[in-house]
């Protein structure tokens, strides 16, 4: 029960729907060159990072999101060695990429250095040892600029962006996806988050349509992230050809790569997350 004097972070998830998080301590409030950045200790969900009033992560459920953004495409790849992560300044996606023993190089391209520094200072449980890992090359730059002169370069390209509004919008549009296809090797795969199909009908449809106009194969899949709007979160994987592995093949790869005892991703979740409820299928057909 909220008491007078309690402090809350309140996110307007959509008009008329608000998410309240009780705050124990505000740790950082900063106007960066690009956005408003907040880090706080919440009462119940560990530390939280927000950008422009939207929750990017809480320590309680960030692994659910990062594991699902990263492992489905990485497991589909036979031998991922060179990976680019665009965005994800907190480092959670890079952390998950580094679990795959075949990875030799991760280019981590984040536009806002302040987000990286905030994670380094306040979210060590998220970025863990990635700053010391010699396989990681951190580049502070807009993703689309850094990718512009690359070609045929990556086994995997992962876009860990904010919601498809404001400055992040170009990362959900066709010209950016064309660039992404060009920078991937022939067998390379692309993944990104695309919002919630419960509230963001147009955004999810737009991503699916724009990706489908660029990549021969695109699949949407779903996961659960309790602190994101509605909790039901969509991701997309795309490439020239998606490797449709069966359960025993996925299990074998996960065992070989030490991907056991994760918080959300498992071989069974890998397969089931591609089964879309009728309301999502209808959304994509529309
Ligand atoms: N509505 C929040 C969507 C945020 C997606 N990206 C989060 C970045 C975490 N690495």
py3Dmol code that shows the C-alpha trace and the ligand (Angstrom):
import py3Dmol

protein = """\
ATOM      1  CA  UNK A   1       0.000   0.000   0.000  1.00  0.00           C
ATOM      2  CA  UNK A   2       1.486   3.372  -1.015  1.00  0.00           C
ATOM      3  CA  UNK A   3       2.025   5.826   1.845  1.00  0.00           C
ATOM      4  CA  UNK A   4       2.327   9.600   1.809  1.00  0.00           C
ATOM      5  CA  UNK A   5       5.943  10.497   1.129  1.00  0.00           C
ATOM      6  CA  UNK A   6       6.683   7.333  -0.902  1.00  0.00           C
ATOM      7  CA  UNK A   7       8.609   7.994  -4.065  1.00  0.00           C
ATOM      8  CA  UNK A   8       7.628   6.425  -7.378  1.00  0.00           C
ATOM      9  CA  UNK A   9       8.926   6.146 -10.924  1.00  0.00           C
ATOM     10  CA  UNK A  10       5.853   6.292 -13.153  1.00  0.00           C
ATOM     11  CA  UNK A  11       5.958   5.217 -16.791  1.00  0.00           C
ATOM     12  CA  UNK A  12       3.087   6.048 -19.120  1.00  0.00           C
ATOM     13  CA  UNK A  13       3.141   2.799 -21.072  1.00  0.00           C
ATOM     14  CA  UNK A  14       0.320   3.863 -23.363  1.00  0.00           C
ATOM     15  CA  UNK A  15      -2.252   6.588 -22.919  1.00  0.00           C
ATOM     16  CA  UNK A  16      -4.319   5.735 -19.850  1.00  0.00           C
ATOM     17  CA  UNK A  17      -2.033   2.913 -18.670  1.00  0.00           C
ATOM     18  CA  UNK A  18       0.704   3.674 -16.147  1.00  0.00           C
ATOM     19  CA  UNK A  19       3.317   1.505 -14.462  1.00  0.00           C
ATOM     20  CA  UNK A  20       4.409   2.534 -10.943  1.00  0.00           C
ATOM     21  CA  UNK A  21       7.665   1.404  -9.366  1.00  0.00           C
ATOM     22  CA  UNK A  22       8.348   2.281  -5.740  1.00  0.00           C
ATOM     23  CA  UNK A  23      11.819   3.761  -5.407  1.00  0.00           C
ATOM     24  CA  UNK A  24      14.137   3.224  -2.439  1.00  0.00           C
ATOM     25  CA  UNK A  25      16.863   5.525  -3.742  1.00  0.00           C
ATOM     26  CA  UNK A  26      17.459   7.639  -6.831  1.00  0.00           C
ATOM     27  CA  UNK A  27      21.014   6.932  -7.998  1.00  0.00           C
ATOM     28  CA  UNK A  28      21.358   8.971 -11.187  1.00  0.00           C
ATOM     29  CA  UNK A  29      19.267  11.486 -13.070  1.00  0.00           C
ATOM     30  CA  UNK A  30      21.053  12.933 -16.072  1.00  0.00           C
ATOM     31  CA  UNK A  31      20.179  14.794 -19.254  1.00  0.00           C
ATOM     32  CA  UNK A  32      22.603  13.208 -21.698  1.00  0.00           C
ATOM     33  CA  UNK A  33      23.278  14.502 -25.201  1.00  0.00           C
ATOM     34  CA  UNK A  34      20.473  12.264 -26.477  1.00  0.00           C
ATOM     35  CA  UNK A  35      17.972  11.489 -23.737  1.00  0.00           C
ATOM     36  CA  UNK A  36      16.980  11.623 -20.084  1.00  0.00           C
ATOM     37  CA  UNK A  37      18.699   8.847 -18.162  1.00  0.00           C
ATOM     38  CA  UNK A  38      17.573   7.577 -14.746  1.00  0.00           C
ATOM     39  CA  UNK A  39      19.019   4.837 -12.569  1.00  0.00           C
ATOM     40  CA  UNK A  40      17.306   4.022  -9.280  1.00  0.00           C
ATOM     41  CA  UNK A  41      17.149   1.356  -6.610  1.00  0.00           C
ATOM     42  CA  UNK A  42      13.585   0.067  -6.559  1.00  0.00           C
ATOM     43  CA  UNK A  43      11.855  -1.392  -3.558  1.00  0.00           C
ATOM     44  CA  UNK A  44      11.079  -4.778  -5.131  1.00  0.00           C
ATOM     45  CA  UNK A  45      12.832  -5.276  -8.486  1.00  0.00           C
ATOM     46  CA  UNK A  46      16.447  -4.354  -7.840  1.00  0.00           C
ATOM     47  CA  UNK A  47      18.000  -1.512  -9.783  1.00  0.00           C
ATOM     48  CA  UNK A  48      16.208   0.034 -12.729  1.00  0.00           C
ATOM     49  CA  UNK A  49      17.400   2.018 -15.726  1.00  0.00           C
ATOM     50  CA  UNK A  50      15.001   4.267 -17.656  1.00  0.00           C
ATOM     51  CA  UNK A  51      15.463   6.365 -20.787  1.00  0.00           C
ATOM     52  CA  UNK A  52      13.093   9.194 -21.600  1.00  0.00           C
ATOM     53  CA  UNK A  53      10.634   7.936 -18.991  1.00  0.00           C
ATOM     54  CA  UNK A  54      10.566   4.318 -20.259  1.00  0.00           C
ATOM     55  CA  UNK A  55      11.908   1.355 -18.308  1.00  0.00           C
ATOM     56  CA  UNK A  56      14.841  -0.182 -20.173  1.00  0.00           C
ATOM     57  CA  UNK A  57      15.609  -2.786 -17.571  1.00  0.00           C
ATOM     58  CA  UNK A  58      15.242  -3.884 -14.003  1.00  0.00           C
ATOM     59  CA  UNK A  59      17.651  -6.309 -12.398  1.00  0.00           C
ATOM     60  CA  UNK A  60      14.705  -8.620 -11.691  1.00  0.00           C
ATOM     61  CA  UNK A  61      13.788  -9.351 -15.316  1.00  0.00           C
ATOM     62  CA  UNK A  62      16.536  -8.003 -17.592  1.00  0.00           C
ATOM     63  CA  UNK A  63      17.829 -11.533 -18.219  1.00  0.00           C
ATOM     64  CA  UNK A  64      14.433 -12.584 -19.605  1.00  0.00           C
ATOM     65  CA  UNK A  65      14.763  -9.886 -22.260  1.00  0.00           C
ATOM     66  CA  UNK A  66      18.474 -10.185 -23.079  1.00  0.00           C
ATOM     67  CA  UNK A  67      18.470 -13.978 -23.272  1.00  0.00           C
ATOM     68  CA  UNK A  68      15.541 -13.940 -25.695  1.00  0.00           C
ATOM     69  CA  UNK A  69      16.991 -11.228 -27.893  1.00  0.00           C
ATOM     70  CA  UNK A  70      20.309 -13.055 -28.224  1.00  0.00           C
ATOM     71  CA  UNK A  71      20.102 -16.850 -27.884  1.00  0.00           C
ATOM     72  CA  UNK A  72      17.494 -17.852 -30.492  1.00  0.00           C
ATOM     73  CA  UNK A  73      19.578 -16.408 -33.346  1.00  0.00           C
ATOM     74  CA  UNK A  74      22.947 -17.395 -31.869  1.00  0.00           C
ATOM     75  CA  UNK A  75      21.800 -21.002 -31.388  1.00  0.00           C
ATOM     76  CA  UNK A  76      20.476 -21.098 -34.975  1.00  0.00           C
ATOM     77  CA  UNK A  77      23.984 -20.207 -36.179  1.00  0.00           C
ATOM     78  CA  UNK A  78      26.417 -23.140 -36.497  1.00  0.00           C
ATOM     79  CA  UNK A  79      29.554 -21.254 -35.534  1.00  0.00           C
ATOM     80  CA  UNK A  80      28.983 -17.561 -34.676  1.00  0.00           C
ATOM     81  CA  UNK A  81      32.347 -15.825 -34.422  1.00  0.00           C
ATOM     82  CA  UNK A  82      31.899 -12.161 -35.310  1.00  0.00           C
ATOM     83  CA  UNK A  83      28.911 -10.348 -33.827  1.00  0.00           C
ATOM     84  CA  UNK A  84      27.753  -6.732 -33.823  1.00  0.00           C
ATOM     85  CA  UNK A  85      25.389  -5.423 -31.147  1.00  0.00           C
ATOM     86  CA  UNK A  86      23.796  -2.086 -32.002  1.00  0.00           C
ATOM     87  CA  UNK A  87      22.533  -0.241 -28.912  1.00  0.00           C
ATOM     88  CA  UNK A  88      22.079  -2.052 -25.627  1.00  0.00           C
ATOM     89  CA  UNK A  89      24.263   0.450 -23.779  1.00  0.00           C
ATOM     90  CA  UNK A  90      23.705  -1.373 -20.482  1.00  0.00           C
ATOM     91  CA  UNK A  91      25.701  -4.334 -21.830  1.00  0.00           C
ATOM     92  CA  UNK A  92      23.156  -7.086 -21.101  1.00  0.00           C
ATOM     93  CA  UNK A  93      22.995  -8.254 -24.726  1.00  0.00           C
ATOM     94  CA  UNK A  94      26.782  -8.301 -25.088  1.00  0.00           C
ATOM     95  CA  UNK A  95      26.993 -10.360 -21.892  1.00  0.00           C
ATOM     96  CA  UNK A  96      24.677 -12.985 -23.406  1.00  0.00           C
ATOM     97  CA  UNK A  97      26.553 -13.049 -26.752  1.00  0.00           C
ATOM     98  CA  UNK A  98      29.788 -13.771 -24.877  1.00  0.00           C
ATOM     99  CA  UNK A  99      28.317 -16.979 -23.431  1.00  0.00           C
ATOM    100  CA  UNK A 100      28.789 -18.592 -26.869  1.00  0.00           C
ATOM    101  CA  UNK A 101      32.321 -20.064 -26.824  1.00  0.00           C
ATOM    102  CA  UNK A 102      32.779 -19.722 -30.606  1.00  0.00           C
ATOM    103  CA  UNK A 103      32.550 -15.904 -30.395  1.00  0.00           C
ATOM    104  CA  UNK A 104      35.857 -14.219 -31.188  1.00  0.00           C
ATOM    105  CA  UNK A 105      34.795 -10.590 -31.567  1.00  0.00           C
ATOM    106  CA  UNK A 106      31.824  -8.497 -30.455  1.00  0.00           C
ATOM    107  CA  UNK A 107      31.504  -4.977 -31.833  1.00  0.00           C
ATOM    108  CA  UNK A 108      29.289  -3.136 -29.362  1.00  0.00           C
ATOM    109  CA  UNK A 109      28.042   0.082 -30.958  1.00  0.00           C
ATOM    110  CA  UNK A 110      26.195   2.441 -28.628  1.00  0.00           C
ATOM    111  CA  UNK A 111      25.254   6.031 -29.455  1.00  0.00           C
ATOM    112  CA  UNK A 112      25.105   7.327 -25.877  1.00  0.00           C
ATOM    113  CA  UNK A 113      28.269   6.957 -23.819  1.00  0.00           C
ATOM    114  CA  UNK A 114      26.414   8.126 -20.709  1.00  0.00           C
ATOM    115  CA  UNK A 115      24.311   4.942 -20.760  1.00  0.00           C
ATOM    116  CA  UNK A 116      27.424   2.772 -20.889  1.00  0.00           C
ATOM    117  CA  UNK A 117      29.008   4.720 -18.034  1.00  0.00           C
ATOM    118  CA  UNK A 118      25.834   4.516 -15.948  1.00  0.00           C
ATOM    119  CA  UNK A 119      25.821   0.758 -16.388  1.00  0.00           C
ATOM    120  CA  UNK A 120      29.517   0.528 -15.506  1.00  0.00           C
ATOM    121  CA  UNK A 121      28.908   2.541 -12.316  1.00  0.00           C
ATOM    122  CA  UNK A 122      25.537   1.226 -11.121  1.00  0.00           C
ATOM    123  CA  UNK A 123      24.619  -1.993 -12.944  1.00  0.00           C
ATOM    124  CA  UNK A 124      27.539  -4.365 -12.495  1.00  0.00           C
ATOM    125  CA  UNK A 125      25.098  -7.285 -12.241  1.00  0.00           C
ATOM    126  CA  UNK A 126      24.042  -6.525 -15.833  1.00  0.00           C
ATOM    127  CA  UNK A 127      27.327  -5.699 -17.564  1.00  0.00           C
ATOM    128  CA  UNK A 128      29.342  -8.166 -15.428  1.00  0.00           C
ATOM    129  CA  UNK A 129      32.874  -8.621 -16.788  1.00  0.00           C
ATOM    130  CA  UNK A 130      32.261  -7.402 -20.330  1.00  0.00           C
ATOM    131  CA  UNK A 131      34.452  -4.292 -20.070  1.00  0.00           C
ATOM    132  CA  UNK A 132      37.459  -6.477 -19.284  1.00  0.00           C
ATOM    133  CA  UNK A 133      36.721  -9.084 -21.977  1.00  0.00           C
ATOM    134  CA  UNK A 134      39.290  -8.762 -24.808  1.00  0.00           C
ATOM    135  CA  UNK A 135      36.726  -9.975 -27.353  1.00  0.00           C
ATOM    136  CA  UNK A 136      34.628  -6.820 -26.852  1.00  0.00           C
ATOM    137  CA  UNK A 137      35.242  -3.694 -28.893  1.00  0.00           C
ATOM    138  CA  UNK A 138      33.092  -0.792 -27.608  1.00  0.00           C
ATOM    139  CA  UNK A 139      32.386   1.901 -30.183  1.00  0.00           C
ATOM    140  CA  UNK A 140      30.525   5.093 -29.255  1.00  0.00           C
ATOM    141  CA  UNK A 141      28.700   6.060 -32.450  1.00  0.00           C
ATOM    142  CA  UNK A 142      25.265   5.937 -34.076  1.00  0.00           C
ATOM    143  CA  UNK A 143      24.770   2.360 -35.277  1.00  0.00           C
ATOM    144  CA  UNK A 144      23.733   3.313 -38.802  1.00  0.00           C
ATOM    145  CA  UNK A 145      26.859   5.468 -39.258  1.00  0.00           C
ATOM    146  CA  UNK A 146      29.213   2.785 -38.000  1.00  0.00           C
ATOM    147  CA  UNK A 147      27.633   0.135 -40.233  1.00  0.00           C
ATOM    148  CA  UNK A 148      27.667   2.357 -43.339  1.00  0.00           C
ATOM    149  CA  UNK A 149      31.042   1.212 -44.724  1.00  0.00           C
ATOM    150  CA  UNK A 150      30.792  -2.457 -43.638  1.00  0.00           C
ATOM    151  CA  UNK A 151      29.972  -5.325 -45.949  1.00  0.00           C
ATOM    152  CA  UNK A 152      29.764  -9.073 -45.553  1.00  0.00           C
ATOM    153  CA  UNK A 153      31.247  -8.700 -42.083  1.00  0.00           C
ATOM    154  CA  UNK A 154      29.162 -10.353 -39.349  1.00  0.00           C
ATOM    155  CA  UNK A 155      27.739 -13.738 -38.472  1.00  0.00           C
ATOM    156  CA  UNK A 156      25.143 -12.065 -36.263  1.00  0.00           C
ATOM    157  CA  UNK A 157      23.771  -8.560 -35.967  1.00  0.00           C
ATOM    158  CA  UNK A 158      21.629  -7.757 -32.934  1.00  0.00           C
ATOM    159  CA  UNK A 159      19.743  -4.484 -32.510  1.00  0.00           C
ATOM    160  CA  UNK A 160      18.939  -3.756 -28.871  1.00  0.00           C
ATOM    161  CA  UNK A 161      17.108  -0.479 -29.295  1.00  0.00           C
ATOM    162  CA  UNK A 162      14.534   1.555 -27.451  1.00  0.00           C
ATOM    163  CA  UNK A 163      10.904   1.693 -28.578  1.00  0.00           C
ATOM    164  CA  UNK A 164      10.188   2.582 -32.226  1.00  0.00           C
ATOM    165  CA  UNK A 165       9.546   6.248 -31.508  1.00  0.00           C
ATOM    166  CA  UNK A 166      11.668   9.422 -31.698  1.00  0.00           C
ATOM    167  CA  UNK A 167      15.402   9.063 -32.436  1.00  0.00           C
ATOM    168  CA  UNK A 168      15.178   5.245 -32.524  1.00  0.00           C
ATOM    169  CA  UNK A 169      12.620   5.203 -35.369  1.00  0.00           C
ATOM    170  CA  UNK A 170      15.187   4.912 -38.231  1.00  0.00           C
ATOM    171  CA  UNK A 171      16.341   1.634 -36.683  1.00  0.00           C
ATOM    172  CA  UNK A 172      12.930   0.131 -37.501  1.00  0.00           C
ATOM    173  CA  UNK A 173      12.752   1.259 -41.118  1.00  0.00           C
ATOM    174  CA  UNK A 174      13.565  -0.319 -44.462  1.00  0.00           C
ATOM    175  CA  UNK A 175      16.789   1.616 -45.315  1.00  0.00           C
ATOM    176  CA  UNK A 176      18.347   0.494 -42.050  1.00  0.00           C
ATOM    177  CA  UNK A 177      17.304  -3.118 -42.625  1.00  0.00           C
ATOM    178  CA  UNK A 178      18.850  -2.993 -46.128  1.00  0.00           C
ATOM    179  CA  UNK A 179      22.117  -1.923 -44.553  1.00  0.00           C
ATOM    180  CA  UNK A 180      21.801  -4.739 -42.006  1.00  0.00           C
ATOM    181  CA  UNK A 181      21.367  -7.323 -44.748  1.00  0.00           C
ATOM    182  CA  UNK A 182      24.418  -5.988 -46.596  1.00  0.00           C
ATOM    183  CA  UNK A 183      26.717  -6.134 -43.565  1.00  0.00           C
ATOM    184  CA  UNK A 184      25.804  -9.737 -42.744  1.00  0.00           C
ATOM    185  CA  UNK A 185      27.693 -12.679 -44.204  1.00  0.00           C
ATOM    186  CA  UNK A 186      25.621 -14.938 -46.498  1.00  0.00           C
ATOM    187  CA  UNK A 187      24.664 -17.267 -43.630  1.00  0.00           C
ATOM    188  CA  UNK A 188      24.386 -14.369 -41.129  1.00  0.00           C
ATOM    189  CA  UNK A 189      21.341 -13.665 -38.976  1.00  0.00           C
ATOM    190  CA  UNK A 190      19.720 -10.511 -37.648  1.00  0.00           C
ATOM    191  CA  UNK A 191      17.598 -10.045 -34.528  1.00  0.00           C
ATOM    192  CA  UNK A 192      15.843  -7.138 -32.855  1.00  0.00           C
ATOM    193  CA  UNK A 193      13.160  -6.346 -30.323  1.00  0.00           C
ATOM    194  CA  UNK A 194       9.917  -5.052 -31.789  1.00  0.00           C
ATOM    195  CA  UNK A 195       7.692  -4.040 -28.887  1.00  0.00           C
ATOM    196  CA  UNK A 196       4.479  -5.533 -27.593  1.00  0.00           C
ATOM    197  CA  UNK A 197       1.844  -6.902 -29.957  1.00  0.00           C
ATOM    198  CA  UNK A 198      -0.744  -6.131 -27.276  1.00  0.00           C
ATOM    199  CA  UNK A 199      -0.440  -2.338 -27.481  1.00  0.00           C
ATOM    200  CA  UNK A 200       1.956  -1.482 -30.334  1.00  0.00           C
ATOM    201  CA  UNK A 201      -0.012  -2.943 -33.264  1.00  0.00           C
ATOM    202  CA  UNK A 202       1.381  -0.595 -35.886  1.00  0.00           C
ATOM    203  CA  UNK A 203       4.981  -0.899 -34.701  1.00  0.00           C
ATOM    204  CA  UNK A 204       4.977  -4.706 -34.689  1.00  0.00           C
ATOM    205  CA  UNK A 205       3.292  -4.783 -38.098  1.00  0.00           C
ATOM    206  CA  UNK A 206       5.710  -2.172 -39.454  1.00  0.00           C
ATOM    207  CA  UNK A 207       8.795  -4.104 -38.320  1.00  0.00           C
ATOM    208  CA  UNK A 208       7.469  -7.340 -39.748  1.00  0.00           C
ATOM    209  CA  UNK A 209       6.583  -5.693 -43.056  1.00  0.00           C
ATOM    210  CA  UNK A 210       9.834  -3.718 -43.378  1.00  0.00           C
ATOM    211  CA  UNK A 211      11.999  -6.693 -42.471  1.00  0.00           C
ATOM    212  CA  UNK A 212      10.032  -8.908 -44.859  1.00  0.00           C
ATOM    213  CA  UNK A 213      10.655  -6.484 -47.719  1.00  0.00           C
ATOM    214  CA  UNK A 214      14.420  -6.846 -47.197  1.00  0.00           C
ATOM    215  CA  UNK A 215      15.188 -10.352 -45.871  1.00  0.00           C
ATOM    216  CA  UNK A 216      13.992 -13.560 -47.600  1.00  0.00           C
ATOM    217  CA  UNK A 217      13.055 -15.097 -44.246  1.00  0.00           C
ATOM    218  CA  UNK A 218      11.642 -13.352 -41.165  1.00  0.00           C
ATOM    219  CA  UNK A 219      10.101 -14.861 -38.048  1.00  0.00           C
ATOM    220  CA  UNK A 220       8.558 -13.172 -35.067  1.00  0.00           C
ATOM    221  CA  UNK A 221       8.738 -14.797 -31.667  1.00  0.00           C
ATOM    222  CA  UNK A 222       7.543 -13.884 -28.187  1.00  0.00           C
ATOM    223  CA  UNK A 223       8.824 -13.717 -24.650  1.00  0.00           C
ATOM    224  CA  UNK A 224       7.723 -12.420 -21.289  1.00  0.00           C
ATOM    225  CA  UNK A 225       9.268  -9.296 -19.750  1.00  0.00           C
ATOM    226  CA  UNK A 226       7.119  -8.304 -16.749  1.00  0.00           C
ATOM    227  CA  UNK A 227       8.269  -4.683 -16.499  1.00  0.00           C
ATOM    228  CA  UNK A 228       7.679  -3.867 -20.186  1.00  0.00           C
ATOM    229  CA  UNK A 229       4.241  -2.724 -21.381  1.00  0.00           C
ATOM    230  CA  UNK A 230       1.802  -5.663 -21.097  1.00  0.00           C
ATOM    231  CA  UNK A 231       4.708  -8.038 -20.334  1.00  0.00           C
ATOM    232  CA  UNK A 232       4.301  -9.766 -23.718  1.00  0.00           C
ATOM    233  CA  UNK A 233       7.304  -8.839 -25.850  1.00  0.00           C
ATOM    234  CA  UNK A 234       8.005  -9.510 -29.526  1.00  0.00           C
ATOM    235  CA  UNK A 235      11.354 -10.108 -31.207  1.00  0.00           C
ATOM    236  CA  UNK A 236      12.213 -10.797 -34.829  1.00  0.00           C
ATOM    237  CA  UNK A 237      14.905 -12.930 -36.414  1.00  0.00           C
ATOM    238  CA  UNK A 238      15.739 -12.580 -40.097  1.00  0.00           C
ATOM    239  CA  UNK A 239      18.228 -13.835 -42.661  1.00  0.00           C
ATOM    240  CA  UNK A 240      18.678 -15.427 -46.075  1.00  0.00           C
ATOM    241  CA  UNK A 241      17.635 -18.736 -44.538  1.00  0.00           C
ATOM    242  CA  UNK A 242      16.561 -19.517 -40.974  1.00  0.00           C
ATOM    243  CA  UNK A 243      17.861 -22.750 -39.573  1.00  0.00           C
ATOM    244  CA  UNK A 244      14.807 -24.652 -38.288  1.00  0.00           C
ATOM    245  CA  UNK A 245      16.357 -26.828 -35.624  1.00  0.00           C
ATOM    246  CA  UNK A 246      14.390 -29.537 -33.830  1.00  0.00           C
ATOM    247  CA  UNK A 247      14.353 -29.924 -30.050  1.00  0.00           C
ATOM    248  CA  UNK A 248      17.176 -32.459 -29.847  1.00  0.00           C
ATOM    249  CA  UNK A 249      19.423 -30.322 -32.094  1.00  0.00           C
ATOM    250  CA  UNK A 250      18.746 -27.243 -29.947  1.00  0.00           C
ATOM    251  CA  UNK A 251      19.406 -29.235 -26.767  1.00  0.00           C
ATOM    252  CA  UNK A 252      22.690 -30.506 -28.176  1.00  0.00           C
ATOM    253  CA  UNK A 253      23.847 -26.998 -29.108  1.00  0.00           C
ATOM    254  CA  UNK A 254      22.850 -25.584 -25.719  1.00  0.00           C
ATOM    255  CA  UNK A 255      24.753 -28.326 -23.905  1.00  0.00           C
ATOM    256  CA  UNK A 256      27.833 -27.936 -26.109  1.00  0.00           C
ATOM    257  CA  UNK A 257      27.847 -24.184 -25.527  1.00  0.00           C
ATOM    258  CA  UNK A 258      27.133 -24.322 -21.795  1.00  0.00           C
ATOM    259  CA  UNK A 259      23.761 -22.587 -22.228  1.00  0.00           C
ATOM    260  CA  UNK A 260      22.132 -24.389 -19.346  1.00  0.00           C
ATOM    261  CA  UNK A 261      20.544 -22.953 -16.223  1.00  0.00           C
ATOM    262  CA  UNK A 262      19.692 -19.633 -17.809  1.00  0.00           C
ATOM    263  CA  UNK A 263      16.875 -17.568 -16.314  1.00  0.00           C
ATOM    264  CA  UNK A 264      14.422 -17.613 -19.237  1.00  0.00           C
ATOM    265  CA  UNK A 265      15.835 -19.187 -22.401  1.00  0.00           C
ATOM    266  CA  UNK A 266      15.858 -22.971 -22.731  1.00  0.00           C
ATOM    267  CA  UNK A 267      15.600 -25.368 -25.714  1.00  0.00           C
ATOM    268  CA  UNK A 268      11.864 -25.783 -25.048  1.00  0.00           C
ATOM    269  CA  UNK A 269      11.337 -22.016 -24.826  1.00  0.00           C
ATOM    270  CA  UNK A 270      13.303 -21.602 -28.077  1.00  0.00           C
ATOM    271  CA  UNK A 271      10.765 -23.736 -29.936  1.00  0.00           C
ATOM    272  CA  UNK A 272       7.613 -22.577 -28.171  1.00  0.00           C
ATOM    273  CA  UNK A 273       8.414 -18.868 -28.506  1.00  0.00           C
ATOM    274  CA  UNK A 274       7.867 -19.103 -32.281  1.00  0.00           C
ATOM    275  CA  UNK A 275       4.287 -20.300 -31.766  1.00  0.00           C
ATOM    276  CA  UNK A 276       2.211 -17.142 -32.068  1.00  0.00           C
ATOM    277  CA  UNK A 277      -1.263 -16.741 -30.579  1.00  0.00           C
ATOM    278  CA  UNK A 278      -4.025 -16.112 -33.135  1.00  0.00           C
ATOM    279  CA  UNK A 279      -4.294 -12.414 -32.235  1.00  0.00           C
ATOM    280  CA  UNK A 280      -0.630 -11.899 -33.153  1.00  0.00           C
ATOM    281  CA  UNK A 281      -0.911 -13.917 -36.364  1.00  0.00           C
ATOM    282  CA  UNK A 282      -3.903 -11.790 -37.363  1.00  0.00           C
ATOM    283  CA  UNK A 283      -1.963  -8.641 -36.619  1.00  0.00           C
ATOM    284  CA  UNK A 284       0.779  -9.737 -39.007  1.00  0.00           C
ATOM    285  CA  UNK A 285      -1.637 -10.773 -41.774  1.00  0.00           C
ATOM    286  CA  UNK A 286      -3.523  -7.487 -41.650  1.00  0.00           C
TER     287      UNK A 286
END
"""
ligand_1 = """\
10
LIG
N 9.809 -0.501 -23.654
C 11.172 -0.795 -23.429
C 11.865 -1.418 -24.587
C 13.321 -1.472 -24.333
C 14.084 -2.311 -25.248
N 15.502 -2.242 -25.055
C 15.964 -2.264 -23.742
C 17.441 -2.193 -23.648
C 17.955 -3.156 -22.663
N 19.263 -3.589 -23.009
"""
view = py3Dmol.view(width=600, height=400)
view.addModel(protein, "pdb")
view.setStyle({"model": 0}, {"cartoon": {"style": "trace"}})
view.addModel(ligand_1, "xyz")
view.setStyle({"model": 1}, {"stick": {}})
view.zoomTo()
view.show()
